[in-house]
Amino acid sequence: MERLPAFLKDQYARDFRVADDGFYAGRVAATTKGRENCWERWAAFCAPLGVDPFLQETSFSTRVGLLKGFAGRVRTGYYGRGKQVQAGSVSSAITSVGQAIALATNTNPTKIVGSEKLLPRLQQMLDGFRKADPPTVKQLPVEADVPEFLVKRGLEPDVHELDAAIGDLTMIAFYYLLRIGEYTTKGARNNTKQTEEFKLGDITFFSKDLRGQLRCLPRDAPADLILAAEGATMKLDNQKNGWKGVCVYQESNGDPIHCPIRALGHRCMHLQTHGANHHTILSAYYHAGKRFDVTSDHVSSALKQAAIDLEYPLVKGIPIERINTHSLRSGGANALALSGYSDTQIQKMGRWRGATFKEYVRNELACFSSGMSRDMKTKFGFVNVSGNAFSDITDACVNADYSAPVTGAVM
């Protein structure tokens, strides 16, 4: 660079800067911070042993031993709250160390050469950790009665605007299968996440014209048209799985109150009435002339209280401690599955890239086994047509009465 003319220096500096910008943009800030923390711990683990943390001049057996020892320290909770962590956290730590070394040396010492698989000893250790781990306790779904309860509470006289906002947002989240970070403000601990929250300008309402054709309403449409819209789209700039500019459409369910389109209309009208612009996030609300934001803690507390008031533990067998912000997204997915919608339709509505959405459809709900035992009791009278291939049944069949009526299934 020093030998280049001034005009070439500027060009090359620009090229390198663009490349660096792309490199740093390709990393999620929260993930990057976690990897940096993990590397600092790994380097501190290696230092007293006098070992290069990049493991460049380290024998295979020493390398594996060090990685296993570090994994063991992570497992004990030494770097956390002193409680044993699960295998997934240990695996993430090992992966972070390997990736950090690979970025610096082009070699990942935690993987089999030429493969994405972990070294067999590391993989076997992690498998052992997984066997010893307790089962993961996942959040359970709620039905539409929970957001309906919260909407009803938000319409009570002299209610605080926060309650009205929570009612609308939970109704929207249930029907649009939203992630918590898409409709509530980000706290201090997750302000580096990739998901962006919906803004006022991301909402488009639709109504049918005189010919029954669906048409989008202008952004300055009067309140009566917005509150009577047939449907609405929500456009998401960025989300957890990296999809950008995704639009999700949902239509009115016909209920004049407990409807996601009515809830969206209420939110938009509230924001516009208080002078919000198109960049204002949907979770904002105004009270006594001041702006506030709905947080995930607000939604979590409201969901639990609604489930208590609706007697979920007694009526549905769902403990309150297993209800939280994921329960709305899970509940919406379950409602679609139980209504007979295909996996593809559910996946598209929830913007899942793969089959992970099936984890939200909870098999322990009684509805999924409804009628199974009754159907299984049916005697089909099936016959194994390949039976003679495994044992000679000619003598048993040669004198059989083939003119008798035959019923039953054949397999």
Backbone hydrogen bonds, N-H to C=O, Kabsch-Sander energy under -0.5 kcal/mol:
donor,donor_aa,acceptor,acceptor_aa,energy
4,L,1,M,-1.2
9,K,5,P,-2.3
10,D,6,A,-1.9
11,Q,7,F,-1.3
12,Y,8,L,-2.9
13,A,9,K,-2.8
14,R,10,D,-2.1
15,D,11,Q,-2.3
16,F,12,Y,-2.6
17,R,13,A,-2.1
18,V,14,R,-2.6
19,A,15,D,-2.2
20,D,16,F,-2.4
21,D,17,R,-2.5
22,G,18,V,-2.2
23,F,19,A,-2.2
24,Y,20,D,-2.7
25,A,21,D,-2.2
26,G,22,G,-1.3
27,R,24,Y,-1.1
30,A,192,T,-1.5
32,T,28,V,-2.8
33,K,29,A,-2.6
34,G,30,A,-1.9
35,R,31,T,-2.2
36,E,32,T,-2.4
37,N,33,K,-2.3
38,C,34,G,-2.2
39,W,35,R,-2.6
40,E,36,E,-2.2
41,R,37,N,-1.9
42,W,38,C,-2.3
43,A,39,W,-2.9
44,A,40,E,-2.1
45,F,41,R,-1.9
46,C,42,W,-2.0
47,A,43,A,-1.9
49,L,46,C,-0.8
50,G,46,C,-0.5
50,G,47,A,-1.9
51,V,46,C,-1.7
55,L,52,D,-2.0
58,T,55,L,-0.7
63,R,59,S,-2.7
64,V,60,F,-2.6
65,G,61,S,-2.2
66,L,62,T,-2.6
67,L,63,R,-2.3
68,K,64,V,-2.5
69,G,65,G,-2.3
70,F,66,L,-2.6
71,A,67,L,-2.3
72,G,68,K,-2.3
73,R,69,G,-1.9
74,V,70,F,-2.4
75,R,71,A,-2.6
76,T,72,G,-1.6
77,G,74,V,-1.6
78,Y,73,R,-1.4
80,G,77,G,-1.6
82,G,77,G,-2.0
85,V,75,R,-1.8
89,S,86,Q,-0.9
90,V,86,Q,-1.4
91,S,87,A,-2.9
92,S,88,G,-2.1
93,A,89,S,-1.8
94,I,90,V,-2.3
95,T,91,S,-2.5
96,S,92,S,-2.4
97,V,93,A,-2.0
98,G,94,I,-2.4
99,Q,95,T,-2.5
100,A,96,S,-2.2
101,I,97,V,-2.2
102,A,98,G,-2.3
103,L,99,Q,-2.3
104,A,100,A,-1.1
105,T,101,I,-2.6
106,N,102,A,-2.3
111,K,108,N,-1.4
112,I,117,K,-2.6
115,S,112,I,-2.2
119,L,110,T,-2.4
122,L,119,L,-0.5
123,Q,119,L,-2.7
124,Q,120,P,-2.7
125,M,121,R,-1.9
126,L,122,L,-2.3
127,D,123,Q,-2.4
128,G,124,Q,-2.0
129,F,125,M,-2.1
130,R,126,L,-2.4
131,K,127,D,-1.9
132,A,128,G,-1.5
133,D,129,F,-1.3
138,K,136,T,-0.9
140,L,322,R,-3.2
142,V,327,S,-1.5
146,V,143,E,-1.6
148,E,144,A,-2.0
149,F,145,D,-2.0
150,L,146,V,-2.1
151,V,147,P,-2.4
152,K,148,E,-2.4
153,R,149,F,-2.1
154,G,150,L,-1.8
155,L,151,V,-0.8
155,L,152,K,-0.9
156,E,153,R,-1.2
159,V,156,E,-1.4
163,D,160,H,-0.9
164,A,160,H,-1.4
165,A,161,E,-2.4
166,I,162,L,-2.5
167,G,163,D,-2.3
168,D,164,A,-2.2
169,L,165,A,-2.8
170,T,166,I,-2.5
171,M,167,G,-1.7
172,I,168,D,-2.3
173,A,169,L,-2.7
174,F,170,T,-2.2
175,Y,171,M,-1.7
176,Y,172,I,-2.4
177,L,173,A,-0.8
178,L,173,A,-1.7
182,E,179,R,-1.9
183,Y,180,I,-1.1
184,T,180,I,-0.9
185,T,294,V,-2.5
190,N,187,G,-0.8
191,N,188,A,-0.6
193,K,190,N,-1.4
196,E,238,N,-1.9
198,F,182,E,-2.6
200,L,280,T,-2.8
201,G,278,H,-2.5
202,D,199,K,-1.8
203,I,200,L,-1.4
204,T,233,T,-1.9
206,F,231,G,-2.7
207,S,215,R,-2.8
209,D,213,Q,-2.6
212,G,209,D,-2.1
215,R,207,S,-3.4
217,L,205,F,-3.2
221,A,218,P,-1.8
225,L,222,P,-0.7
226,I,222,P,-2.0
227,L,223,A,-2.8
228,A,225,L,-0.8
229,A,226,I,-1.3
230,E,206,F,-2.5
231,G,206,F,-1.5
232,A,250,Q,-2.4
233,T,204,T,-2.6
234,M,248,V,-1.9
235,K,202,D,-1.9
236,L,234,M,-0.5
236,L,246,V,-3.0
237,D,235,K,-0.6
239,Q,243,W,-0.6
242,G,239,Q,-2.0
245,G,236,L,-0.8
246,V,236,L,-1.4
248,V,234,M,-2.0
250,Q,232,A,-2.1
252,S,230,E,-3.1
259,C,257,I,-1.9
263,A,259,C,-2.3
264,L,260,P,-2.3
265,G,261,I,-2.3
266,H,262,R,-2.4
267,R,263,A,-2.2
268,C,264,L,-2.6
269,M,265,G,-2.6
270,H,266,H,-2.3
271,L,267,R,-2.4
272,Q,268,C,-2.7
273,T,269,M,-2.4
274,H,270,H,-1.1
275,G,272,Q,-1.8
276,A,271,L,-2.5
280,T,277,N,-1.8
282,L,198,F,-2.8
284,A,281,I,-1.6
285,Y,292,F,-2.4
287,H,290,K,-2.7
290,K,287,H,-1.8
292,F,285,Y,-3.2
294,V,283,S,-1.9
296,S,185,T,-0.6
299,V,295,T,-1.7
300,S,296,S,-2.7
301,S,297,D,-2.3
302,A,298,H,-2.0
303,L,299,V,-2.6
304,K,300,S,-2.1
305,Q,301,S,-2.2
306,A,302,A,-2.4
307,A,303,L,-2.4
308,I,304,K,-2.0
309,D,305,Q,-2.6
310,L,306,A,-2.1
311,E,308,I,-1.4
312,Y,307,A,-2.8
315,V,311,E,-3.3
316,K,312,Y,-2.0
317,G,312,Y,-0.9
318,I,312,Y,-1.4
322,R,319,P,-1.4
323,I,320,I,-1.9
324,N,322,R,-0.5
327,S,324,N,-1.9
328,L,325,T,-0.9
329,R,325,T,-0.6
330,S,326,H,-2.7
331,G,327,S,-2.3
332,G,328,L,-2.6
333,A,329,R,-2.0
334,N,330,S,-2.5
335,A,331,G,-2.3
336,L,332,G,-1.9
337,A,333,A,-2.3
338,L,334,N,-2.8
339,S,335,A,-1.1
340,G,337,A,-1.3
341,Y,336,L,-2.3
346,I,342,S,-2.2
347,Q,343,D,-2.7
348,K,344,T,-2.4
349,M,345,Q,-2.3
350,G,346,I,-2.3
351,R,347,Q,-0.7
351,R,348,K,-0.5
352,W,347,Q,-2.0
357,F,354,G,-0.7
358,K,355,A,-1.8
359,E,356,T,-1.8
360,Y,357,F,-1.8
361,V,357,F,-0.5
361,V,358,K,-0.6
362,R,360,Y,-1.0
363,N,361,V,-0.6
365,L,362,R,-1.4
368,F,365,L,-1.5
369,S,366,A,-1.5
370,S,367,C,-1.1
372,M,369,S,-1.7
373,S,369,S,-0.5
375,D,371,G,-2.2
376,M,372,M,-2.7
377,K,373,S,-1.1
378,T,375,D,-1.2
380,F,378,T,-0.7
383,V,409,A,-0.8
385,V,383,V,-1.0
387,G,384,N,-1.6
389,A,386,S,-1.3
390,F,386,S,-0.5
390,F,387,G,-1.4
391,S,387,G,-1.5
393,I,391,S,-0.6
397,C,393,I,-1.3
397,C,394,T,-0.6
398,V,394,T,-2.5
400,A,397,C,-1.9
402,Y,400,A,-1.1
404,A,401,D,-1.0
409,A,380,F,-2.3
411,M,383,V,-2.3
